[in-house]
Amino acid sequence: MAKPLRFRYAPGSWSEARVRNELLQALQANIGAEMNDPWFQGPQGFEAVRFDMDNGDTALFCWDDDAGYWLGNTETPSSLWRTDKQGLDEVPYAVKRWAERELLAQLTEESPWLEEYPHLSWFFLPVFLSKDGRETTRAFFHDYAAGFPDASRDEALTFYEELLSTGALDEYRETMAGKLGTSETMDLTRMTATMGEFNAAYLLLEAGYDVTPEAAVTTGHSIDYRASRPSDAEATLVEVTRPLPPKHRSATSPVTAIRETAETKSTGQLEEHGGGVTLFVDCSSFPDDDWLAIAGEQPEVRHRPAVVFRLRPSGTIEAYRKGGLPLDLGDAVEWIDD
């Protein structure tokens, strides 16, 4: 599976002649390509070009006296194979901003329905224009309402646009966006589970917590979130799991579905950690009837403390608790166990 978009950093002296000889000719020979002016002015102090491939792939390249920067969702010319990869936030800001302007313009031209959601488009840009995942990741939002049942695409995308436009997760964009994956094959299970982490972040942020994704712990694992407030003596670790409703799995009932999913998490990673983690069970994939069955029984999930919740694109959250919860979620949720 290819990775989300990353730059290749190519130190050394570059010129237009070298770009044509080492990059354009290789692309023309293998897949067919044209080298054109970029859509936007290149970063100050850099020369810049855009490569448009016959198969629809795109690549950008800019260079100054010291180095070149390549970014593309196509094959990499052999002269760049041994170059170092750098994340979008590792390159000079002017280079990053130019490349993002180019790719965001392309994204909205190819998928105009995303134009209404500028922060979502920017946040997921590394996968929306990745080599292998550009069709599947966009289809997940367009055709499957980002995993929400009984909700329109606009309702789901508006919710995530509002969440992401707070900027609370901007620092972690590459990590979080990359979890959607960049496979040519649609993996609804993985993608939906990924959005469960965004749903958990929304709950924590609404409750006034700062969140840090992928919190490293002593067992060598990473827990989904470290949640903290300035007044807290210590942070709380939160792990997220998102069960599928029965129609998408072998479980015979919604209660069985959440028990089985939570058991997999609690007897694996959480058991190895040895305590100190709060489990969030995101039931946002469950339609109304299934959630009503869960809410009525409020089953154990084989781990304490735990929060079992269901989020709707309106931002409302219903939840119940198991065990002594170290988090004060206050009015962020409507508790059904009171």
MOVENFEN-V922038 format. One record per run of one state. SS is the DSSP state (alpha for helix, beta for strand, coil for the rest). FROM is the first residue (numbers start at 0). LEN is the number of residues. Records with the same first field share a line. If there is no record, write none. Layout:
BEGIN
SS->FROM-LEN, FROM-LEN
END
This chain:
BEGIN
coil->0-6, 11-4, 30-2, 36-10, 53-4, 63-3, 72-5, 80-3, 86-6, 110-1, 114-3, 123-1, 128-5, 147-5, 164-5, 178-9, 206-3, 216-5, 228-7, 241-4, 248-5, 266-2, 273-3, 282-5, 297-8, 311-5, 322-7, 332-1, 335-3
beta->6-5, 32-4, 46-7, 57-6, 66-6, 83-3, 209-7, 221-7, 235-6, 276-6, 305-6, 316-6, 333-2
alpha->15-15, 77-3, 92-18, 111-3, 117-6, 124-4, 133-14, 152-12, 169-9, 187-19, 245-3, 253-13, 268-5, 287-10, 329-3
END
